[in-house]
Amino acid sequence: MISSQRRRYFIGADVVSRVVFAILFLLAVSQVLAQQTVVVIPLGDSELEIEPTAPMARADTVSRDYTILPNTVIDNLTGLEWQRLDDDTTREWIPAISYCRNLVLDSHSDWRLPTVVELHSIVDYGSSAAAIEQVAFPGTNSSLYWSRSVPAGSAIGDFVNFNTGGINDVLVISAQFLVRCVREPS
């Protein structure tokens, strides 16, 4: 006689937590892709911030993608208004945030440090100098620029390398990079 054995499977709390996290993660990603918004998922003492992907850096970028004003540049693709000229001063991350918060440019005082996605959206891989459109952003250094993207509870921050167009991260308390501020026009 062949006996059949019943197996019982118990799902532990850690498996349920992982499944719930996976479902929340997939929902958040779909929300980000559908509406180009940032979704923050709390994870106990920290959080996961999911940002929309940057528009593909365009190798064929020309000045018509921007509305160029004397002190600012409006990106016609994203609608963001950028500080046209940086002040060529390197700063640590906290002073970089303060610099943007305190910036008054063309009577606007709502400037901020951009997210890494926003900053990467102005990369131009077709440029022969710095990886940015030189007519819109003259004098931009082929160097490293801070973003505000730092995971909660972390000391690692993201920056964009305008020499290569790449995104990297670094310990925020030890590095000094350049700053280009951004605002969302009302």
RAHUGI-V531375 format. One record per helix or strand. SS is the DSSP state (@ for helix, = for strand). FROM is the first residue (numbers start at 1). TO is the last residue. If there is no record, write none. Layout:
# RAHUGI-V531375
ss = (SS/SS)
from = (FROM/FROM)
to = (TO/TO)
This chain:
# RAHUGI-V531375
ss = (@/=/=/@/=/=/=/=/@/=/=/=/@/=/=/=/=/=/=/=)
from = (13/39/46/63/66/72/80/91/93/105/108/112/116/123/132/144/156/167/177/181)
to = (35/43/50/65/68/75/83/91/102/105/108/113/120/123/132/150/161/171/178/184)
